[in-house]
Amino acid sequence: MVHQYWWKKKFIRMKAQQKLKISFVKYSDASQDVLTSHILKCMKNNPDFPNPIPPLVELETALGAFRIALVNSQTRATVDVAIKNQARRVLLALLKELGLYIMSVSKGNQLILSGCGYPLTKVPGPRSISNPGPVLLKRGDNGRMDASVKPEKPSPGYLFQVTNTDPAGEVEPVWTSYGSTVNKFVFTGLVPRSQYWFRAASIGSRGQQIFGATTAEYAV
């Protein structure tokens, strides 16, 4: 059943990955020079990135132009300062492009990322989630059942489950699962005059789950 696996794929994609810091607009000119030199040193002959995009020669050329413009701008002449600022923008654009390329190749591998010279961003920890409590049910016609739980704010999503086997019995129930991005779900196709058991879980940003209490009800 498609619904059973949709939520798993969704939350696997949402798991946080290690990334690079690729915006350096707040760096001073001197710090930008030092950082770029360090990145070039780490990327040259780096076996993880044999053919980086953009090529390192472009970054070296841009750094050289920036250094020349930086020296000339010390006169504080309007034209020289404008040339330096333009050279810095070119350098920043190349660093961003290279950083994006590195992240696409490394796929979050921290060991590979740590060897490229870029500063690493902080990986956020999993946000705590609360128990959604028992499922609130409202019977509809023709095997429909409206289910809801208290909202988790913010919550990546919810998992609603149903079974026709008493969880308190000797037989292990088989739960049918449905993912939802909101705290409500409509079950359909239930057999009238049959008893069902329902439960729901809040899903955290790392895919962690907390199930609430089970609620039983007859379909009509």
TAMOFEN-V618365 format. One record per backbone hydrogen bond with DSSP energy under -0.5 kcal/mol. CO is the residue of the C=O (numbers start at 1). NH is the residue of the N-H. E is the energy in kcal/mol with one decimal. If there is no record, write none. Layout:
{{CO NH E} {CO NH E}}
This chain:
{{1 4 -1.0} {1 5 -0.5} {2 5 -1.4} {2 6 -1.3} {3 7 -0.7} {3 179 -0.8} {5 9 -2.0} {6 10 -2.1} {7 11 -2.3} {8 12 -1.9} {9 13 -1.8} {10 14 -0.9} {11 15 -0.6} {12 15 -1.0} {19 121 -2.4} {20 22 -0.7} {22 24 -0.6} {24 27 -1.6} {28 32 -2.4} {29 33 -1.9} {30 34 -2.1} {31 35 -2.6} {32 36 -2.3} {33 37 -2.1} {34 38 -2.0} {35 39 -2.4} {36 40 -2.5} {37 41 -2.1} {38 42 -2.1} {39 43 -2.2} {40 44 -1.8} {43 46 -1.9} {45 47 -0.6} {46 49 -1.5} {49 52 -0.6} {55 58 -1.2} {55 59 -1.1} {56 60 -2.6} {57 61 -2.2} {58 62 -2.3} {59 63 -2.3} {60 64 -2.4} {61 65 -2.3} {62 66 -2.2} {63 67 -2.4} {64 68 -2.1} {65 69 -2.4} {66 70 -2.4} {67 71 -2.0} {68 72 -2.3} {69 73 -1.9} {71 74 -1.3} {72 75 -1.4} {73 76 -2.2} {77 81 -2.5} {78 82 -2.1} {79 83 -2.2} {80 84 -2.2} {81 85 -2.5} {82 86 -2.1} {83 87 -2.3} {84 88 -2.2} {85 89 -2.0} {86 90 -2.1} {87 91 -2.0} {88 92 -2.7} {89 93 -2.2} {90 94 -2.0} {91 95 -2.2} {92 96 -2.2} {93 97 -2.3} {94 98 -2.6} {95 99 -2.4} {96 100 -2.3} {97 101 -1.9} {98 102 -2.6} {99 103 -2.2} {100 104 -2.0} {101 105 -1.8} {102 106 -2.7} {103 107 -1.7} {106 109 -1.5} {108 18 -0.5} {108 110 -0.6} {109 113 -2.4} {110 114 -2.4} {112 115 -1.1} {113 116 -1.5} {119 21 -3.0} {122 124 -0.6} {132 150 -1.2} {136 148 -1.6} {138 146 -2.8} {142 189 -0.6} {143 190 -2.2} {144 140 -2.7} {145 147 -0.5} {145 187 -3.0} {146 138 -1.9} {147 185 -2.6} {148 136 -3.2} {151 153 -0.6} {157 203 -2.4} {158 180 -2.3} {159 201 -2.2} {160 178 -2.4} {161 199 -1.9} {162 176 -2.7} {163 197 -2.9} {166 169 -1.9} {173 175 -0.6} {175 177 -0.5} {176 162 -1.6} {178 160 -2.9} {180 158 -3.1} {183 149 -1.9} {185 147 -3.1} {185 187 -0.6} {187 145 -2.6} {190 192 -0.6} {191 194 -1.5} {194 219 -2.5} {196 217 -2.4} {197 163 -1.9} {198 215 -2.9} {199 161 -2.9} {200 212 -2.8} {201 159 -2.4} {202 204 -0.5} {202 210 -1.6} {203 156 -0.7} {203 157 -0.8} {204 207 -1.8} {208 204 -2.9} {210 132 -0.5} {210 202 -2.0} {213 135 -0.8} {215 198 -3.3} {217 196 -2.9} {219 193 -2.9} {220 142 -0.7}}
